[in-house]
Amino acid sequence: MVASKIPTVRRQRLGTELRRLRERAGMSATAAAGLLGGNQAQISNIESGRHGVSADRVRTLACNYECTDEELISALVGMTGDRERHWWEEYRGVLPSAMQDLAELEHHATALRIAHSLHFPGLLQTAEHARTVFRQVVPTLPPHEVEHRVSHRIKRQTILYRDAAASLTVVLHEAALRMKFGGPEVTRDQLRHLAEASTLSHVTIQVIPFDAGGFPGSGQSAFYAAAPVPQLDTVQLDQSHGPVFLDAEAQLSKYRTLLDRLEAVALTPKKSRDFINDIAHQLGKA
């Protein structure tokens, strides 16, 4: 069992789900530790994500917690075995850990749903647009950190071009399309990149125009990452102090409903692509 000074959100989530199973079974941490031949501290470290746990031990705990949901157990087991060093590990100690957690979440997601009112999602930003955004961070970032963040953001986008890529559905408000981050030329290139991405078979982009009036969750952004089973889905929200990750069932249900309603209000993918290209064309004439 390997200790982790800074547990990733994925490892923390595995620990949280094991704790939830234990509590539903009405079993104390001390009793659960006895099943593994350990002590209460061992269970506490597993449930907090500070220690890893093997697939066999996950199955042992699930069995003794009387969990009969085989899909959930298999999904939890799948969260234990990723020992490969991924690209985002290069940024540990260089960028905030939450940025690596987001990259890991995207990497393992089976589907992604995103809604933004004023910004383009990082997965669809051009390098120059991202650079403009990071240069406006308060307090001001030094140039080398801006470039680290741009590099990290562009590398995240590789998930869109891998084999069997997860589906991505994005809802954007017209305001995001007209913000002109970096000026007309940067914005035009960003819009063209967005329209091109929308032609990928697994990418759906929908626009809510100003003419739609009010809509659910106006002003909010939401990032929903689906897992192999719905219980392991995750919502990520941007806050001024950094990303926040949510996984309570009530929260997941709320954001699933919100995204459903936003997609229902938005233009169709075809009309949205035409809408984006029209704005890009207007900028070309400016």
Protein Blocks (a to p, Z undefined) as FASTA:
>chain_A
ZZdfbacfklmmmmmmmmmmmmmnopafklmmmmnopafklmmmmmnopaccdfklmmmm
mmmnopabfklmmmmmmmmmmmbccfklmmgokacfklmmmmmmmmmpcbdcdddfkbcc
fklccfklmmmmmmmpccdddfklmmmmmmmmmmmmmmmmgghiacddddddfklmmnog
oijklmmmmmmmmmmmmmpmkbccddddfklmpaehihiacdddddfbfklgccddddfk
bccddfbfklmmmmmmmmmmmmmmpccfklmmmmmmmmmmmmmmZZ
